């Protein structure tokens, strides 16, 4: 698993995450951002953390796993 992708993203107070089939919306006191998730990447809220995982171990999927986690961490 990706070293970057496996780290959970802590959600600060006041930040809301709305996850739909292919879109992730992060809303907080500074505004709202949207991310179009790839079908191979799964994003779930686990308590006070946002967890990103992948469906397979293909090279491109592994790269997108770390990228998606980094982008979502920057959004939060």
Buried (B, 14 or more C-beta within 10 A) or exposed (E): EBEBBBBBBEBEEEBEBEBEEEEBBBBBEEEEBEBEBBEBBBBEBEEEEBBBBBEEEEEEBBEBBBBBBBBBBEBB
